Amino acid sequence: MTLTVMLFAAARELAGAESVLIGLPSGSTVAQLRTELARRFPALAALLGRSALAVNHDYAEDDRILWPTDELAVIPPVSGG
């Protein structure tokens, strides 16, 4: 399946794109998506461990199974005051 992943803030800057297409086998999880993103975009690897992944506008745990129709986003931590 091919998934479109939206990237925000620092993730967007590190990947150099607002969104990316990621191919994964059917039945893949959020954890597998993180792994593939880190493989394809090594600059994102450290940030992905601290970032939330949203599936259909809700934060998702790493064991959540993904579907081709899911809306996905990488949301890095926010700093500031």
DSSP file (Angstrom, degrees, kcal/mol; ACC not computed):
  #  RESIDUE AA STRUCTURE BP1 BP2  ACC     N-H-->O    O-->H-N    N-H-->O    O-->H-N    TCO  KAPPA ALPHA  PHI   PSI    X-CA   Y-CA   Z-CA
    1    1 A M              0   0    0      0, 0.0    23,-2.6     0, 0.0     2,-0.5   0.000 360.0 360.0 360.0 150.3    0.0    0.0    0.0
    2    2 A T  E     -A   23   0A   0     21,-0.2     2,-0.4    19,-0.0    21,-0.2  -0.933 360.0-166.4-110.1 127.3    1.1    3.6   -0.6
    3    3 A L  E     -A   22   0A   0     19,-3.1    19,-2.9    -2,-0.5     2,-0.6  -0.892  15.5-141.2-115.0 140.8    0.6    6.1    2.2
    4    4 A T  E     -A   21   0A   0     -2,-0.4    68,-0.9    66,-0.4     2,-0.5  -0.900  20.2-165.4 -98.6 125.9    0.8    9.8    2.1
    5    5 A V  E     -Ab  20  72A   0     15,-2.9    15,-2.0    -2,-0.6     2,-0.3  -0.955   9.6-145.5-117.0 119.9    2.5   11.2    5.2
    6    6 A M  E     -Ab  19  73A   0     66,-2.6    68,-2.5    -2,-0.5     2,-0.4  -0.621  14.4-151.8 -80.3 141.2    2.2   14.9    6.0
    7    7 A L  E     - b   0  74A   0     11,-3.2     2,-0.3    -2,-0.3    68,-0.1  -0.949  10.8-165.8-118.7 136.2    5.2   16.5    7.6
    8    8 A F    >>  -     0   0    0     66,-1.3     3,-1.6    -2,-0.4     4,-0.6  -0.872  46.4 -27.2-122.7 154.1    5.1   19.5   10.0
    9    9 A A  H >> S+     0   0    0     -2,-0.3     4,-1.7     1,-0.3     3,-0.5  -0.143 129.7   4.5  51.2-126.1    7.6   21.9   11.5
   10   10 A A  H 3> S+     0   0    0      1,-0.2     4,-2.7     2,-0.2    -1,-0.3   0.818 130.0  59.6 -61.7 -32.6   11.1   20.5   11.8
   11   11 A A  H <> S+     0   0    0     -3,-1.6     4,-2.1     1,-0.2    -1,-0.2   0.907 105.6  49.2 -62.6 -40.5   10.1   17.2   10.1
   12   12 A R  H <X>S+     0   0    0     -4,-0.6     4,-1.7    -3,-0.5     5,-1.1   0.915 112.5  47.7 -62.9 -44.2    9.2   19.2    7.0
   13   13 A E  H  <5S+     0   0    0     -4,-1.7    -2,-0.2     1,-0.2    -1,-0.2   0.919 112.7  47.8 -65.0 -43.9   12.5   21.0    7.0
   14   14 A L  H  <5S+     0   0    0     -4,-2.7    -1,-0.2     1,-0.2    -2,-0.2   0.856 118.3  40.0 -67.9 -35.7   14.6   17.9    7.5
   15   15 A A  H  <5S-     0   0    0     -4,-2.1    -1,-0.2    -5,-0.2    -2,-0.2   0.689 101.4-133.2 -86.0 -19.3   12.8   16.0    4.8
   16   16 A G  T  <5S+     0   0    0     -4,-1.7     2,-0.3    -5,-0.2    -3,-0.2   0.779  73.3  85.6  72.8  26.3   12.6   19.0    2.4
   17   17 A A  S   <S-     0   0    0     -5,-1.1    -2,-0.2    -6,-0.2    -1,-0.2  -0.994  73.5-135.2-155.6 152.7    9.0   18.3    1.7
   18   18 A E  S    S+     0   0    0     -2,-0.3   -11,-3.2     1,-0.2     2,-0.3   0.779  95.5   4.6 -77.6 -28.8    5.5   19.0    3.0
   19   19 A S  E     -A    6   0A   0    -13,-0.3     2,-0.3    -7,-0.1    -1,-0.2  -0.984  65.3-157.0-152.4 158.0    4.5   15.4    2.4
   20   20 A V  E     -A    5   0A   0    -15,-2.0   -15,-2.9    -2,-0.3     2,-0.5  -0.967  18.3-127.0-136.5 152.1    6.0   12.1    1.3
   21   21 A L  E     -A    4   0A   0     -2,-0.3     2,-0.4   -17,-0.2   -17,-0.2  -0.883  27.6-171.6 -99.4 129.6    4.7    8.9   -0.3
   22   22 A I  E     -A    3   0A   0    -19,-2.9   -19,-3.1    -2,-0.5     2,-0.5  -0.985  13.0-147.4-125.2 128.2    5.7    5.7    1.6
   23   23 A G  E     +A    2   0A   0     -2,-0.4   -21,-0.2   -21,-0.2    -2,-0.0  -0.840  27.8 162.1 -95.6 127.4    5.2    2.2    0.4
   24   24 A L        -     0   0    0    -23,-2.6     3,-0.1    -2,-0.5     2,-0.0  -0.960  42.1 -96.5-137.9 154.8    4.5   -0.5    3.1
   25   25 A P    >   -     0   0    0      0, 0.0     3,-1.4     0, 0.0     0, 0.0  -0.376  54.7 -87.7 -66.5 151.6    3.0   -4.0    3.0
   26   26 A S  T 3  S+     0   0    0      1,-0.2    41,-0.1    -2,-0.0    39,-0.0  -0.302 115.9  32.7 -55.9 142.8   -0.7   -4.3    3.9
   27   27 A G  T 3  S+     0   0    0     39,-0.6    -1,-0.2     1,-0.2    40,-0.1   0.537  84.9 151.7  85.1   7.1   -1.1   -4.7    7.7
   28   28 A S    <   -     0   0    0     -3,-1.4    38,-3.2    38,-0.2    -1,-0.2  -0.276  34.6-134.6 -69.6 159.0    1.9   -2.5    8.6
   29   29 A T  B  >  -E   65   0B   0     36,-0.3     4,-1.9     1,-0.1    36,-0.2  -0.565  25.7-101.7-109.2 171.9    1.9   -0.6   11.8
   30   30 A V  H  > S+     0   0    0     34,-1.6     4,-2.5    31,-0.3    33,-0.2   0.884 122.9  57.0 -58.5 -39.9    2.9    2.9   12.9
   31   31 A A  H  > S+     0   0    0     31,-2.3     4,-2.2     1,-0.2    -1,-0.2   0.900 106.0  48.9 -60.6 -40.9    6.2    1.5   14.2
   32   32 A Q  H  > S+     0   0    0     30,-0.3     4,-2.3     2,-0.2    -1,-0.2   0.860 109.1  53.2 -67.6 -34.8    6.9    0.2   10.7
   33   33 A L  H  X S+     0   0    0     -4,-1.9     4,-2.7     2,-0.2    -2,-0.2   0.931 107.9  50.5 -63.9 -45.1    6.1    3.5    9.2
   34   34 A R  H  X S+     0   0    0     -4,-2.5     4,-2.4     1,-0.2    -2,-0.2   0.928 110.8  49.8 -56.1 -45.9    8.5    5.2   11.6
   35   35 A T  H  X S+     0   0    0     -4,-2.2     4,-2.0     1,-0.2    -1,-0.2   0.914 112.2  46.4 -61.4 -44.5   11.2    2.7   10.6
   36   36 A E  H  X S+     0   0    0     -4,-2.3     4,-2.6     2,-0.2     5,-0.2   0.887 111.0  52.1 -68.1 -38.9   10.6    3.3    6.9
   37   37 A L  H  X S+     0   0    0     -4,-2.7     4,-2.5     1,-0.2     7,-0.2   0.925 110.9  48.1 -61.5 -43.4   10.6    7.1    7.3
   38   38 A A  H  < S+     0   0    0     -4,-2.4     7,-0.3    -5,-0.2    -2,-0.2   0.869 112.4  49.7 -65.1 -36.8   13.9    6.9    9.1
   39   39 A R  H  < S+     0   0    0     -4,-2.0    -2,-0.2    -5,-0.2    -1,-0.2   0.925 117.2  39.2 -67.1 -44.6   15.4    4.6    6.4
   40   40 A R  H  < S+     0   0    0     -4,-2.6    -2,-0.2     1,-0.3    -1,-0.2   0.801 129.0  31.3 -76.6 -29.3   14.3    6.9    3.5
   41   41 A F    >X  +     0   0    0     -4,-2.5     3,-2.5    -5,-0.2     4,-0.5  -0.700  66.4 179.2-130.9  78.7   15.1   10.2    5.3
   42   42 A P  G >4 S+     0   0    0      0, 0.0     3,-1.1     0, 0.0     4,-0.4   0.785  79.9  65.5 -54.3 -30.1   18.1    9.6    7.7
   43   43 A A  G 34 S+     0   0    0      1,-0.2     4,-0.3   -29,-0.2     3,-0.2   0.755 101.0  51.8 -63.9 -22.5   18.0   13.2    8.8
   44   44 A L  G <> S+     0   0    0     -3,-2.5     4,-2.5    -7,-0.2    -1,-0.2   0.629  83.0  94.5 -85.0 -15.1   14.6   12.5   10.3
   45   45 A A  H <X S+     0   0    0     -3,-1.1     4,-1.0    -4,-0.5    -1,-0.2   0.867  87.4  41.1 -51.6 -51.9   15.7    9.5   12.3
   46   46 A A  H  4 S+     0   0    0     -4,-0.4     4,-0.5     1,-0.2     3,-0.3   0.884 116.4  50.4 -65.8 -37.9   16.4   11.2   15.7
   47   47 A L  H >> S+     0   0    0     -4,-0.3     3,-1.2    -3,-0.2     4,-0.8   0.851 100.4  63.7 -69.3 -34.9   13.4   13.4   15.4
   48   48 A L  H >< S+     0   0    0     -4,-2.5     3,-0.5     1,-0.3    -1,-0.2   0.841  95.1  59.7 -61.4 -33.9   11.0   10.5   14.7
   49   49 A G  T 3< S+     0   0    0     -4,-1.0    -1,-0.3    -3,-0.3    -2,-0.2   0.753 113.5  37.5 -65.7 -22.9   11.7    9.0   18.1
   50   50 A R  T <4 S+     0   0    0     -3,-1.2    -1,-0.2    -4,-0.5     2,-0.2   0.461 102.5  93.9-104.8  -4.7   10.4   12.1   19.8
   51   51 A S    <<  -     0   0    0     -4,-0.8     2,-0.3    -3,-0.5    23,-0.0  -0.577  69.6-127.5 -93.7 151.6    7.6   12.9   17.4
   52   52 A A  E     -C   75   0A   0     23,-2.6    23,-3.2    -2,-0.2     2,-0.5  -0.694  16.8-146.3 -87.3 147.5    3.9   12.0   17.5
   53   53 A L  E     -C   74   0A   0      7,-0.5     7,-2.7    -2,-0.3     2,-0.4  -0.977  12.0-154.9-113.5 129.6    2.3   10.3   14.6
   54   54 A A  E     -CD  73  59A   0     19,-2.7    19,-1.8    -2,-0.5     2,-0.5  -0.858   7.1-166.4-105.6 137.7   -1.3   11.1   13.9
   55   55 A V  E >  S-CD  72  58A   0      3,-3.0     3,-1.2    -2,-0.4    17,-0.2  -0.983  80.0 -14.2-122.6 117.1   -3.6    8.7   12.1
   56   56 A N  T 3  S-     0   0    0     15,-3.4    -1,-0.1    -2,-0.5    16,-0.1   0.901 130.5 -52.6  54.7  44.4   -6.9   10.3   11.0
   57   57 A H  T 3  S+     0   0    0     14,-0.4     2,-0.4     1,-0.2    -1,-0.2   0.543 119.6 102.5  73.3  10.6   -6.3   13.3   13.2
   58   58 A D  E <  S-D   55   0A   0     -3,-1.2    -3,-3.0     0, 0.0    -1,-0.2  -0.969  80.2-106.9-122.5 140.2   -5.7   11.3   16.4
   59   59 A Y  E     -D   54   0A   0     -2,-0.4     2,-0.4    -5,-0.2    -5,-0.2  -0.400  42.8-149.7 -60.7 140.2   -2.4   10.5   18.0
   60   60 A A        -     0   0    0     -7,-2.7    -7,-0.5    -2,-0.1     2,-0.1  -0.909   8.6-127.9-122.3 143.3   -1.5    6.8   17.4
   61   61 A E    >   -     0   0    0     -2,-0.4     3,-1.6     1,-0.1   -31,-0.3  -0.436  35.1-107.6 -77.6 160.0    0.4    4.2   19.3
   62   62 A D  T 3  S+     0   0    0      1,-0.3   -31,-2.3   -32,-0.2   -30,-0.3   0.720 116.0  59.2 -64.7 -21.7    3.2    2.3   17.5
   63   63 A D  T 3  S+     0   0    0    -33,-0.2    -1,-0.3   -34,-0.2     2,-0.2   0.456  76.0 120.1 -89.0   1.9    1.1   -0.9   17.3
   64   64 A R    <   -     0   0    0     -3,-1.6   -34,-1.6     1,-0.1     2,-0.3  -0.467  64.1-128.0 -68.0 132.3   -1.8    0.7   15.4
   65   65 A I  B     -E   29   0B   0    -36,-0.2     2,-0.3    -2,-0.2   -36,-0.3  -0.628  22.9-136.0 -82.0 138.0   -2.4   -1.0   12.1
   66   66 A L        -     0   0    0    -38,-3.2   -39,-0.6    -2,-0.3   -38,-0.2  -0.676  12.5-158.5 -99.0 149.7   -2.5    1.3    9.1
   67   67 A W    >   -     0   0    0     -2,-0.3     3,-2.1   -41,-0.1   -41,-0.0  -0.900  31.4-113.8-121.7 152.3   -4.9    1.3    6.1
   68   68 A P  T 3  S+     0   0    0      0, 0.0   -64,-0.2     0, 0.0    -1,-0.0   0.755 115.8  54.2 -57.7 -24.6   -4.4    2.8    2.7
   69   69 A T  T 3  S+     0   0    0    -66,-0.1   -66,-0.0     2,-0.1     2,-0.0   0.471  82.5 118.9 -89.9  -2.0   -7.1    5.4    3.3
   70   70 A D    <   -     0   0    0     -3,-2.1     2,-0.6     1,-0.1   -66,-0.4  -0.337  62.3-133.6 -66.5 143.6   -5.6    6.7    6.6
   71   71 A E        -     0   0    0    -68,-0.1   -15,-3.4   -66,-0.0   -14,-0.4  -0.897  32.0-166.8 -94.8 121.7   -4.5   10.3    6.9
   72   72 A L  E     +bC   5  55A   0    -68,-0.9   -66,-2.6    -2,-0.6     2,-0.3  -0.849  13.6 175.0-118.1 146.1   -1.1   10.4    8.4
   73   73 A A  E     -bC   6  54A   0    -19,-1.8   -19,-2.7    -2,-0.3     2,-0.6  -0.994  25.3-141.1-149.2 142.5    1.1   13.1    9.9
   74   74 A V  E     -bC   7  53A   0    -68,-2.5   -66,-1.3    -2,-0.3   -21,-0.2  -0.924  22.1-170.5 -99.8 123.5    4.4   13.4   11.7
   75   75 A I  E     - C   0  52A   0    -23,-3.2   -23,-2.6    -2,-0.6     3,-0.1  -0.902   8.9-152.7-121.0 101.4    4.1   16.0   14.5
   76   76 A P        -     0   0    0      0, 0.0   -25,-0.1     0, 0.0   -28,-0.1  -0.211  34.5 -84.6 -67.1 161.5    7.4   17.0   16.1
   77   77 A P        -     0   0    0      0, 0.0     2,-0.4     0, 0.0   -67,-0.2  -0.340  43.8-131.5 -64.3 150.8    7.6   18.2   19.6
   78   78 A V        -     0   0    0     -3,-0.1     2,-0.3   -69,-0.1    -3,-0.0  -0.871  22.0-170.1-106.9 135.6    7.0   21.9   20.1
   79   79 A S        +     0   0    0     -2,-0.4     2,-0.3     2,-0.0     0, 0.0  -0.826  34.5  80.7-119.1 163.8    9.3   24.1   22.2
   80   80 A G              0   0    0     -2,-0.3    -2,-0.0     1,-0.1     0, 0.0  -0.820 360.0 360.0 134.3-173.3    8.8   27.6   23.3
   81   81 A G              0   0    0     -2,-0.3    -1,-0.1     0, 0.0    -2,-0.0   0.404 360.0 360.0-150.6 360.0    7.1   29.5   26.0
